[in-house]
Amino acid sequence: AGASSVTFTPNKGYIYFIAVDGANGATGNIVLTLDQPVVNPPNDNFANAAVIVPPATVATGTSEGATMELDEPVPNASATTSNSVWWKWTAPSNGVVQVSLNGSNGFGFGYIQTNLGIYTGNSLATLTRIGVQPGGLFGGGGIYLPFSAQTFLAAAGTTYYFQVVSEN
């Protein structure tokens, strides 16, 4: 019995059905292997955090294909996580800032559980969790809130890192 293969470039948003048939009505065991290259988002790692430039108030991205780095903090210690993406923002002035993940959704599934961590520091090893919100659940070195929102007092010139972790 010979092996067959097919290669094609799928279009985003389409559903593909794969049929397997034996030549001349032949039957037997089938092994179907699907290989799809994983493309990591550009802000997958802390060092490559996407920059939010004031006066921007909305940043978008994806956690599809993202990973967790060695020694990366996890905002919710009880979360089952395997991926995160990072943004950074330097406060242009002192003041109260609210960061929210309202509008985040799953890839065609309508909902994903996201966790938000807000930090200062220059590397994963030197990150410091910032902010306090009554009613928030804390763990793993980050801030976790059931609604993935956090309010904090920003200091002018300070760079803040926003980590978004999607739960499995």
DRENPA-3360 file (N, C-alpha, C; in nm, 2 decimals, always signed):
BEGIN
1 = AGASSVTF = +0.09/-0.12/+0.00/+0.00/+0.00/+0.00/+0.09/+0.12/+0.00 ~ +0.05/+0.22/-0.08/+0.13/+0.34/-0.09/+0.07/+0.46/-0.01 ~ +0.15/+0.55/+0.02/+0.11/+0.67/+0.10/+0.07/+0.78/+0.00 ~ -0.03/+0.86/+0.03/-0.07/+0.97/-0.05/-0.05/+1.10/+0.04 ~ -0.03/+1.21/-0.03/-0.03/+1.33/+0.05/-0.08/+1.45/-0.04 ~ -0.13/+1.55/+0.02/-0.18/+1.67/-0.05/-0.13/+1.79/+0.03 ~ -0.10/+1.89/-0.04/-0.06/+2.02/+0.03/-0.15/+2.13/-0.03 ~ -0.20/+2.21/+0.06/-0.28/+2.33/+0.01/-0.27/+2.44/+0.11;
9 = TPNKGYIY = -0.30/+2.56/+0.07/-0.30/+2.68/+0.15/-0.44/+2.71/+0.19 ~ -0.48/+2.69/+0.32/-0.62/+2.71/+0.36/-0.65/+2.86/+0.37 ~ -0.78/+2.89/+0.35/-0.82/+3.03/+0.37/-0.89/+3.05/+0.50 ~ -0.85/+3.15/+0.57/-0.90/+3.18/+0.70/-1.06/+3.19/+0.70 ~ -1.12/+3.13/+0.80/-1.26/+3.13/+0.81/-1.34/+3.02/+0.74 ~ -1.27/+2.94/+0.66/-1.33/+2.83/+0.59/-1.32/+2.70/+0.67 ~ -1.42/+2.62/+0.65/-1.42/+2.48/+0.71/-1.39/+2.39/+0.60 ~ -1.29/+2.30/+0.62/-1.25/+2.20/+0.52/-1.29/+2.06/+0.57;
17 = FIAVDGAN = -1.34/+1.98/+0.48/-1.37/+1.84/+0.50/-1.27/+1.76/+0.42 ~ -1.22/+1.66/+0.49/-1.12/+1.57/+0.42/-1.18/+1.43/+0.41 ~ -1.18/+1.38/+0.28/-1.23/+1.25/+0.26/-1.11/+1.16/+0.22 ~ -1.12/+1.04/+0.27/-1.01/+0.94/+0.25/-1.08/+0.82/+0.19 ~ -1.03/+0.77/+0.07/-1.09/+0.66/+0.00/-0.98/+0.57/-0.05 ~ -1.01/+0.44/-0.05/-0.91/+0.35/-0.11/-0.92/+0.34/-0.26 ~ -0.81/+0.32/-0.32/-0.81/+0.30/-0.47/-0.88/+0.18/-0.51 ~ -0.96/+0.19/-0.61/-1.04/+0.07/-0.66/-1.12/+0.00/-0.55;
25 = GATGNIVL = -1.17/+0.08/-0.45/-1.25/+0.02/-0.35/-1.17/-0.05/-0.24 ~ -1.04/-0.04/-0.23/-0.96/-0.10/-0.13/-1.00/-0.05/+0.01 ~ -0.99/-0.13/+0.11/-1.02/-0.09/+0.25/-0.90/-0.12/+0.34 ~ -0.90/-0.06/+0.46/-0.79/-0.09/+0.55/-0.78/+0.02/+0.65 ~ -0.67/+0.02/+0.73/-0.65/+0.12/+0.84/-0.60/+0.25/+0.77 ~ -0.65/+0.36/+0.83/-0.61/+0.49/+0.78/-0.54/+0.57/+0.89 ~ -0.43/+0.64/+0.85/-0.37/+0.73/+0.94/-0.37/+0.86/+0.87 ~ -0.44/+0.96/+0.93/-0.45/+1.09/+0.87/-0.37/+1.19/+0.96;
33 = TLDQPVVN = -0.27/+1.25/+0.90/-0.18/+1.34/+0.97/-0.20/+1.48/+0.91 ~ -0.23/+1.58/+1.00/-0.25/+1.72/+0.95/-0.14/+1.80/+1.01 ~ -0.05/+1.86/+0.93/+0.05/+1.94/+0.97/+0.02/+2.09/+0.93 ~ +0.02/+2.17/+1.03/+0.00/+2.31/+1.01/+0.10/+2.39/+1.08 ~ +0.18/+2.47/+1.01/+0.28/+2.55/+1.08/+0.22/+2.65/+1.18 ~ +0.28/+2.65/+1.30/+0.23/+2.75/+1.40/+0.31/+2.88/+1.39 ~ +0.24/+2.98/+1.38/+0.30/+3.11/+1.36/+0.28/+3.19/+1.50 ~ +0.39/+3.22/+1.57/+0.38/+3.29/+1.69/+0.34/+3.43/+1.67;
41 = PPNDNFAN = +0.26/+3.49/+1.75/+0.23/+3.64/+1.73/+0.36/+3.72/+1.76 ~ +0.37/+3.83/+1.70/+0.50/+3.91/+1.72/+0.52/+3.95/+1.87 ~ +0.42/+3.96/+1.95/+0.43/+4.00/+2.09/+0.42/+3.88/+2.18 ~ +0.46/+3.77/+2.13/+0.45/+3.64/+2.21/+0.54/+3.65/+2.33 ~ +0.66/+3.71/+2.32/+0.76/+3.71/+2.43/+0.77/+3.85/+2.49 ~ +0.80/+3.86/+2.62/+0.81/+3.98/+2.69/+0.90/+4.08/+2.62 ~ +1.01/+4.03/+2.58/+1.11/+4.12/+2.51/+1.06/+4.19/+2.38 ~ +0.95/+4.13/+2.33/+0.89/+4.18/+2.20/+0.75/+4.24/+2.23;
49 = AAVIVPPA = +0.73/+4.29/+2.35/+0.60/+4.34/+2.38/+0.56/+4.45/+2.28 ~ +0.44/+4.44/+2.23/+0.39/+4.54/+2.14/+0.37/+4.68/+2.21 ~ +0.41/+4.78/+2.14/+0.41/+4.92/+2.20/+0.28/+4.98/+2.18 ~ +0.22/+5.03/+2.29/+0.09/+5.11/+2.28/+0.14/+5.26/+2.28 ~ +0.12/+5.33/+2.18/+0.16/+5.47/+2.17/+0.05/+5.56/+2.20 ~ +0.06/+5.65/+2.31/-0.04/+5.74/+2.34/-0.06/+5.83/+2.21 ~ -0.18/+5.87/+2.19/-0.30/+5.86/+2.27/-0.39/+5.74/+2.24 ~ -0.33/+5.63/+2.18/-0.41/+5.51/+2.15/-0.48/+5.46/+2.28;
57 = TVATGTSE = -0.60/+5.42/+2.26/-0.67/+5.36/+2.38/-0.72/+5.22/+2.36 ~ -0.69/+5.17/+2.24/-0.73/+5.03/+2.21/-0.61/+4.96/+2.14 ~ -0.57/+4.84/+2.19/-0.47/+4.76/+2.12/-0.53/+4.63/+2.09 ~ -0.50/+4.57/+1.98/-0.56/+4.44/+1.94/-0.45/+4.34/+1.91 ~ -0.48/+4.22/+1.91/-0.39/+4.11/+1.88/-0.45/+3.98/+1.89 ~ -0.37/+3.87/+1.90/-0.42/+3.74/+1.91/-0.33/+3.66/+2.00 ~ -0.38/+3.56/+2.07/-0.30/+3.47/+2.14/-0.29/+3.33/+2.07 ~ -0.34/+3.33/+1.95/-0.33/+3.20/+1.87/-0.19/+3.18/+1.83;
65 = GATMELDE = -0.13/+3.07/+1.87/+0.01/+3.04/+1.84/+0.11/+3.09/+1.94 ~ +0.05/+3.16/+2.05/+0.14/+3.21/+2.15/+0.19/+3.10/+2.24 ~ +0.30/+3.13/+2.32/+0.36/+3.03/+2.41/+0.38/+3.10/+2.54 ~ +0.42/+3.03/+2.64/+0.47/+3.08/+2.77/+0.62/+3.07/+2.77 ~ +0.69/+3.17/+2.82/+0.83/+3.17/+2.83/+0.87/+3.10/+2.97 ~ +0.99/+3.05/+2.97/+1.05/+3.00/+3.09/+1.05/+3.11/+3.19 ~ +1.01/+3.09/+3.31/+1.00/+3.18/+3.42/+0.91/+3.30/+3.40 ~ +0.81/+3.28/+3.31/+0.71/+3.39/+3.29/+0.61/+3.38/+3.40;
73 = PVPNASAT = +0.57/+3.49/+3.46/+0.47/+3.48/+3.57/+0.33/+3.44/+3.51 ~ +0.25/+3.39/+3.59/+0.11/+3.35/+3.55/+0.02/+3.43/+3.64 ~ -0.07/+3.52/+3.58/-0.15/+3.60/+3.66/-0.25/+3.53/+3.76 ~ -0.29/+3.41/+3.72/-0.38/+3.34/+3.81/-0.32/+3.20/+3.84 ~ -0.28/+3.18/+3.96/-0.20/+3.06/+4.00/-0.28/+2.93/+3.97 ~ -0.41/+2.94/+3.97/-0.49/+2.82/+3.95/-0.53/+2.80/+3.80 ~ -0.48/+2.89/+3.71/-0.51/+2.88/+3.57/-0.43/+2.77/+3.50 ~ -0.49/+2.71/+3.40/-0.42/+2.62/+3.32/-0.38/+2.69/+3.19;
81 = TSNSVWWK = -0.26/+2.74/+3.19/-0.22/+2.83/+3.08/-0.11/+2.77/+2.99 ~ -0.11/+2.81/+2.87/+0.00/+2.77/+2.78/+0.04/+2.88/+2.69 ~ -0.03/+2.99/+2.70/+0.01/+3.10/+2.61/-0.02/+3.24/+2.67 ~ +0.07/+3.33/+2.62/+0.05/+3.47/+2.66/+0.10/+3.56/+2.56 ~ +0.05/+3.68/+2.56/+0.10/+3.79/+2.47/+0.12/+3.92/+2.56 ~ +0.21/+4.01/+2.51/+0.25/+4.12/+2.59/+0.24/+4.25/+2.51 ~ +0.20/+4.36/+2.59/+0.20/+4.49/+2.54/+0.27/+4.58/+2.64 ~ +0.32/+4.69/+2.60/+0.38/+4.79/+2.69/+0.34/+4.93/+2.66;
89 = WTAPSNGV = +0.33/+5.01/+2.76/+0.28/+5.15/+2.75/+0.36/+5.23/+2.85 ~ +0.41/+5.35/+2.80/+0.47/+5.44/+2.89/+0.37/+5.55/+2.92 ~ +0.35/+5.57/+3.05/+0.25/+5.67/+3.09/+0.29/+5.81/+3.05 ~ +0.21/+5.89/+2.98/+0.25/+6.02/+2.94/+0.24/+6.13/+3.05 ~ +0.15/+6.09/+3.15/+0.13/+6.18/+3.27/+0.08/+6.09/+3.39 ~ +0.08/+6.15/+3.50/+0.03/+6.09/+3.62/-0.12/+6.08/+3.61 ~ -0.18/+5.97/+3.66/-0.33/+5.96/+3.66/-0.37/+5.82/+3.67 ~ -0.50/+5.80/+3.69/-0.57/+5.67/+3.70/-0.59/+5.61/+3.56;
97 = VQVSLNGS = -0.56/+5.49/+3.55/-0.57/+5.41/+3.42/-0.65/+5.29/+3.45 ~ -0.74/+5.26/+3.36/-0.81/+5.13/+3.37/-0.78/+5.05/+3.24 ~ -0.74/+4.92/+3.26/-0.71/+4.83/+3.15/-0.81/+4.72/+3.16 ~ -0.87/+4.69/+3.04/-0.98/+4.60/+3.04/-0.96/+4.51/+2.92 ~ -1.01/+4.39/+2.93/-1.01/+4.29/+2.81/-1.15/+4.27/+2.76 ~ -1.23/+4.37/+2.78/-1.37/+4.36/+2.72/-1.36/+4.35/+2.57 ~ -1.43/+4.26/+2.52/-1.43/+4.24/+2.37/-1.34/+4.13/+2.33 ~ -1.27/+4.07/+2.42/-1.19/+3.95/+2.38/-1.28/+3.84/+2.35;
105 = NGFGFGYI = -1.24/+3.76/+2.25/-1.33/+3.64/+2.22/-1.24/+3.53/+2.17 ~ -1.30/+3.41/+2.16/-1.23/+3.29/+2.11/-1.23/+3.29/+1.96 ~ -1.15/+3.20/+1.91/-1.13/+3.19/+1.76/-1.24/+3.12/+1.70 ~ -1.36/+3.18/+1.68/-1.47/+3.12/+1.63/-1.56/+3.05/+1.73 ~ -1.52/+3.05/+1.86/-1.59/+2.99/+1.97/-1.67/+3.09/+2.05 ~ -1.64/+3.22/+2.03/-1.72/+3.32/+2.10/-1.67/+3.36/+2.24 ~ -1.59/+3.28/+2.31/-1.55/+3.31/+2.44/-1.42/+3.24/+2.48 ~ -1.32/+3.31/+2.54/-1.20/+3.25/+2.60/-1.18/+3.32/+2.73;
113 = QTNLGIYT = -1.14/+3.24/+2.83/-1.10/+3.29/+2.96/-0.97/+3.36/+2.95 ~ -0.96/+3.49/+2.98/-0.84/+3.56/+2.97/-0.80/+3.61/+3.11 ~ -0.68/+3.62/+3.14/-0.63/+3.67/+3.26/-0.53/+3.79/+3.23 ~ -0.54/+3.89/+3.31/-0.46/+4.01/+3.29/-0.35/+4.03/+3.40 ~ -0.23/+4.05/+3.36/-0.12/+4.08/+3.45/-0.07/+4.22/+3.41 ~ -0.04/+4.31/+3.51/+0.02/+4.44/+3.49/+0.14/+4.45/+3.57 ~ +0.25/+4.49/+3.51/+0.38/+4.48/+3.58/+0.46/+4.60/+3.54 ~ +0.57/+4.63/+3.62/+0.68/+4.72/+3.58/+0.80/+4.63/+3.59;
121 = GNSLATLT = +0.91/+4.68/+3.53/+1.03/+4.60/+3.53/+1.09/+4.60/+3.39 ~ +1.21/+4.56/+3.38/+1.28/+4.55/+3.25/+1.30/+4.41/+3.19 ~ +1.27/+4.31/+3.27/+1.29/+4.17/+3.22/+1.20/+4.08/+3.30 ~ +1.18/+3.96/+3.26/+1.09/+3.87/+3.33/+1.14/+3.85/+3.48 ~ +1.27/+3.85/+3.49/+1.33/+3.83/+3.63/+1.31/+3.95/+3.72 ~ +1.29/+4.07/+3.67/+1.27/+4.19/+3.75/+1.13/+4.24/+3.76 ~ +1.03/+4.17/+3.71/+0.89/+4.22/+3.70/+0.84/+4.24/+3.85 ~ +0.77/+4.34/+3.86/+0.70/+4.37/+3.99/+0.55/+4.39/+3.96;
129 = RIGVQPGG = +0.46/+4.31/+4.02/+0.32/+4.33/+4.00/+0.28/+4.46/+4.06 ~ +0.19/+4.54/+3.99/+0.15/+4.67/+4.05/-0.01/+4.67/+4.06 ~ -0.06/+4.76/+4.14/-0.20/+4.78/+4.14/-0.27/+4.69/+4.25 ~ -0.38/+4.74/+4.30/-0.46/+4.67/+4.39/-0.61/+4.70/+4.36 ~ -0.69/+4.60/+4.35/-0.83/+4.62/+4.33/-0.91/+4.54/+4.43 ~ -0.99/+4.60/+4.51/-1.08/+4.52/+4.60/-1.16/+4.41/+4.53 ~ -1.16/+4.29/+4.59/-1.23/+4.19/+4.53/-1.15/+4.11/+4.42 ~ -1.03/+4.15/+4.39/-0.95/+4.08/+4.29/-0.89/+3.96/+4.36;
137 = LFGGGGIY = -0.86/+3.86/+4.28/-0.79/+3.74/+4.33/-0.65/+3.75/+4.28 ~ -0.55/+3.73/+4.37/-0.41/+3.75/+4.34/-0.34/+3.61/+4.34 ~ -0.24/+3.60/+4.26/-0.16/+3.48/+4.26/-0.06/+3.47/+4.15 ~ +0.04/+3.40/+4.17/+0.14/+3.37/+4.06/+0.22/+3.50/+4.02 ~ +0.22/+3.61/+4.10/+0.29/+3.72/+4.07/+0.22/+3.82/+3.98 ~ +0.10/+3.80/+3.95/+0.02/+3.89/+3.86/-0.11/+3.93/+3.92 ~ -0.19/+4.00/+3.85/-0.32/+4.04/+3.89/-0.42/+3.96/+3.81 ~ -0.51/+3.89/+3.88/-0.62/+3.82/+3.81/-0.75/+3.87/+3.87;
145 = LPFSAQTF = -0.84/+3.91/+3.78/-0.97/+3.96/+3.81/-1.07/+3.88/+3.73 ~ -1.19/+3.84/+3.79/-1.28/+3.77/+3.71/-1.32/+3.83/+3.58 ~ -1.32/+3.96/+3.57/-1.36/+4.03/+3.45/-1.24/+4.08/+3.37 ~ -1.12/+4.04/+3.41/-1.00/+4.08/+3.34/-0.99/+4.23/+3.32 ~ -1.01/+4.31/+3.43/-1.00/+4.45/+3.43/-0.92/+4.49/+3.55 ~ -0.84/+4.60/+3.53/-0.76/+4.65/+3.65/-0.75/+4.80/+3.64 ~ -0.76/+4.87/+3.75/-0.74/+5.01/+3.76/-0.62/+5.03/+3.85 ~ -0.53/+5.12/+3.80/-0.41/+5.15/+3.88/-0.37/+5.30/+3.86;
153 = LAAAGTTY = -0.29/+5.35/+3.95/-0.24/+5.49/+3.94/-0.10/+5.49/+3.87 ~ -0.11/+5.55/+3.75/+0.01/+5.55/+3.66/+0.10/+5.67/+3.70 ~ +0.23/+5.65/+3.69/+0.33/+5.76/+3.71/+0.39/+5.80/+3.58 ~ +0.39/+5.92/+3.55/+0.45/+5.98/+3.42/+0.59/+5.92/+3.40 ~ +0.61/+5.87/+3.27/+0.74/+5.82/+3.23/+0.77/+5.68/+3.27 ~ +0.68/+5.61/+3.34/+0.70/+5.47/+3.38/+0.64/+5.38/+3.27 ~ +0.71/+5.28/+3.24/+0.66/+5.18/+3.14/+0.59/+5.07/+3.21 ~ +0.47/+5.04/+3.17/+0.39/+4.93/+3.23/+0.38/+4.82/+3.12;
161 = YFQVVSEN = +0.39/+4.70/+3.17/+0.37/+4.58/+3.08/+0.24/+4.51/+3.11 ~ +0.17/+4.48/+3.00/+0.04/+4.42/+3.02/+0.05/+4.28/+2.95 ~ +0.03/+4.18/+3.04/+0.03/+4.04/+3.00/-0.11/+3.98/+2.99 ~ -0.14/+3.93/+2.87/-0.27/+3.87/+2.86/-0.25/+3.72/+2.84 ~ -0.31/+3.64/+2.93/-0.29/+3.49/+2.93/-0.43/+3.43/+2.90 ~ -0.43/+3.34/+2.80/-0.55/+3.27/+2.77/-0.54/+3.13/+2.84 ~ -0.65/+3.10/+2.90/-0.66/+2.97/+2.97/-0.69/+2.86/+2.87 ~ -0.64/+2.74/+2.89/-0.67/+2.62/+2.80/-0.81/+2.58/+2.83;
% end
